[in-house]
Amino acid sequence: MADLNVNIGGLKLKNPVMTASGTFGYGEEFTDFIDLSRLGGIIVKGTTLHHREGNPYPRMAETPSGMLNAVGLQNKGVDYFIEHIYPRIKDVDTNFLVNVSGSSIDDYVATAEKISALDRIPGIELNISCPNVKEGGMAFGTSCKSAAEVVRAVRKAYSKTLIVKLSPNVTDITEIARAVEAEGADAISLINTLLGMAIDANRRRPILSTITGGLSGACVKPIALRMVWQTYHAVKIPIVGLGGIMNATDAIEFILAGASAIEIGTANFIDPQISVKIVDGIAEYLEANNISSVQDLIGGLIV
């Protein structure tokens, strides 16, 4: 059997397959379909300091080879997670990470500090694609300065594994990656959704209530692959790749481009068993090609 173990900073995963925030709930929703302990990790839905209702409906739209979403980080807040969700998931034999979001640096820090106290949560994924309300709504992750500021502040308050999720809606993804690496990120995940929109021609109106939303699914894969490959050659910390991974071949391509692990997102809505199928598919690929460890594939693209 090939060795599927990988490391994300100091975090050891039994295999490189994780589920993406916002597409897998808290994991509990999928227990009728898969054994959660077979996954390398589960990143729970975006969690904020306070309760958020999210955006008005409609907030999802199907697009060719993908989907748009403008859910708006609907969640009941970090205290609800600690009191009600954490006790139910803490004994599952996999790594649960919390995706942390905020509207200010203080929000991020306070949420990270609360999660830090949870023994069975070994890391967080910092979503810096959120709008910084104190700076007029520009996302933290779209400038080196603001990305560095929020990571620096959270790093001081949080000692466990810190993965920073990067926005693709930037001119040069490698600049942002270097900025967060310099401030102590243990790893980076990319890409978050691309900004898009959909129009109802008959009504001559936007389909989403927010007009624009985040594009995900198979259609974004070539962009995500390119950004992972570029970033792999720009930083020394591990990369978690995501964006349009629909099967094991897609996952292997991301690993070859430089990802140490991957996240499954939109594909979970199509096939609730896809994550474990991808685990098996990676193992089969390694065995078929006489590769003893998945770590030997990381960054193995021949150019």
N, C-alpha and C positions, 0 to 999 in steps of 0.2 A: 504493500500500500504506500502510495506517495504521501509525503509529509505536507500537510496543508497549513501548518502553524505559521503565523506571521506576527510581527510586532509593530505596534503603532506607538512610537515613543516607548514608554515603559509599560504599555498595555499589551498583554499577550492575547491573541485571538486564536481559537482552535482551527479556524479557517478564515479566508479573506472576505467572506460574504456577510454584509450587514444590511439592514433595512433602513431606508431613508426616512427622515423625520416628515411627518405629515401624511405618510402613505401606509402606515402600519399601526396607527393608533398607539396603544400601550403594549402591543403584542398579544394581549388577552383575546382580542377580536379574531385572532388567527389560530387559536388552539384547536379548533375543530378541524383544521386543514393540515397543520404541520406540527411536528415536535420542535418547539422553540429552542430546545437545548442543542439542536443540530446547527444552529447559526453561530457565526463568529461574534455577532453583536446585533443589538436592536437599539436604534436611536428613536426615542419616543417623541411624540408630537411637540411642536414648539411650545415652550413654557415661559411665561412672563411673570413678573413680580405680582401683578394683580390680575383679577378676572378680566377677560376680554370677550365681548360678544362676537367679534369678527365683523366682516362687512355685510351689507344687505344682500339679499338674493336678487337676481341670479349671480352666482359667484364661481361657476364652473362652466366650461364650454369645450366640447370636443372639436378638435381641429385635425386636418390631414396628418396622420402618423403621430398624433400627440394630443395634448389637452392644455387648456388655459385654466388657471385657478387664481382666485382673488379671495380666498377664505378669510384672510386677515388675522391669522394666528388666534383663532377662537380657542380658548382654554379657560379653565377655572382657576388658574393661578398656581404659583409654586406651593403655597401652603396646602391647598387641596391635594396636589400631587403627593406631598409628603404624608399627609394624614390618611388618604384614601387609596391612592394607587400604589405607592411604594410598598406597603405591607403585603399586597397581593402579588407583586412581581419579584420581590427581593430574593426569593429562594429558587428561582428558575436558574438552571445551570447554563447561563450565557452572560455576556456582558451587556448590561443595560446602561446606555448613556442618555443624558438629557440634552435636548437641543434648547439652548438658552437664547431668548430674544429680549429686546428692550427698546425703549424710546429715548433713553439717556444713559450715560455711563454709570450713573448711580444705580439705575435699574439693573443693569447687567451685573454689577458687583454684588448688590444685595441678593439677587437670585442665585448667583454662583456660591455665595457664602452659605446660604440655606442648604443647597444641594451638597455642598462639601461635607456636611455633617452626616450624610447618609452612607453608612459603611459599605453597602452593596452597590453603590453607584460609583464606578471607578473613573469616570471621566465625563466631560461635557463637550458638546459641539456648540461653539459660539456662532450664532447666526448674525453676521455683521451686514446683512442685506437689509436690515431694518432702517426706517427713516429716523434720523436724529432730529427730534422735534426742536431742540435748542439751536439747531443750525438751519432752520427753515425747511426741514424735511429731506435733505440730501442723505442718502444711505451712508452709514458708517463705512461700508466696504468699498465705496467708490473713490476714495482718496487715500493716499498713503498716510497722511497726517491723522485723519480721523480713525482709520483702521488701527494704526499704531497706538493711538491714545486709549482706545477701548481695550485692546489686548493687554497693554501695559497695566492698566488698572485692574483687570480681572486676574492677570498673572500674579499680582501682589496679594490678592485675596484668596486665590485658589491654587492648591498645591498638587492636585491630582492631574491626570492626563487632560490636556487642553487642546482640542481640535478646533481650528478656526475655519468656518465654512465661507468660501469666497464667492462674491458676486461676479458673474461673467459680463455684467453690463459696464465694462471699463475699457479703456483704450489698451492698456498693457497689464495683463493679469500677473506677470512676473514681478512687476514693481510692488503690487499689493502683497504678493506672497513673500517677497524679501522683507517688507516692512513688518509683517506680523511674525516672521521667523526671528527677526532681530529683537522683538519684544518678548520672546519666550514661548511662542506657540510650540507645542510638542509635535503637531502635525497639522496639515491643512486638508480640507475636503473641498472638492470642486468637480462640477459646477452647480451653483444654485440655478434657479430658473432664469430664463431669458425674458426680457420684457416684450410682450406682444399684445395683440388685440384681435377681436373678432367683431364683425358687423353683420347685422340682419338687414339684407338689402331690401326686403319687402317692407319692413318697418322704417328703414333708413335710420336705424338707431344702433348703438353698441349693444352687444349681447350681454356683456358683464356690467353690473351696476357701477363698477369703478372705472369703466371704459377700458383700462388696460389691466393686464394680469400677467402671471408667470407662466411661461411656456415650458412644458416638459414632454418627455416621451421620446420615441425613436427618432423624431425629426431633429433633435438637438445633439444627437450622438457625435456627428463629425466635428462639431464645434467643441464639445466637451473633450473628445480625444485630443484635439489639437492643443487645448489649453493644459491638459494634464501633461502632455509631452513637453510643451514649452516650460512648464513649471518644474518638471523633474530635472531639467538641465539648469535651473536657476537657483534651487534651494537644496539644502542637505537634509531637511527633516522629511519624514514620510508623508506620502500623499494618499488620500482616500479618493478614488475616482467615482463619479456618478454623472448620469445624464444620458438617458436613452438606452440603458442596459436592459435588454429584453430576453437574453438567453446566455448560456455559458460562453459561447464564442465571443459575444460582446464583452463579457467580463474579462476574458483572457486578453482581448485586444487592449483593454485599459491597463491591465497588469504589464503587458509588453511595453506600453507607452510610458510606464513609470509608476503606476499606482501599486502601493503595497497591499491595499484592500479596496473593496468596492462597496457601493450601496445600491440596493434595488429600490426604485421608486414607483413610477407610474405602472410598471409591469405588475405590481401587486394588485392593481385594480382589475387587471385582465385575467390573471391566474394567481389565486391565493397560495398556490404551492410552488410558485416560480423560484423562490429563494432557495429551497432545498434542492430543487432540480438543478439549479446553477452550482450548488456545492458539489453535487454528484457529477455534473458535467465537467467541472474543473479537474476533479480527481481522475475521471476517465481520460481526459486530454493528457494529463501528466503521465499516466500509465501507458497510454498508446504511443507516447513519444519518448518513453524511457527517461523521464525527468524525475529525479528522486524527491525534489522539494519545490513547492511553488515559489519559494524565495529565489530560486534560480531563474525564474521567468521575469522578475521585476526589472523593468527597464531594458528588457532583452531585445528590443526592436533593432533590426539590422537595417542600417541606412547607408 
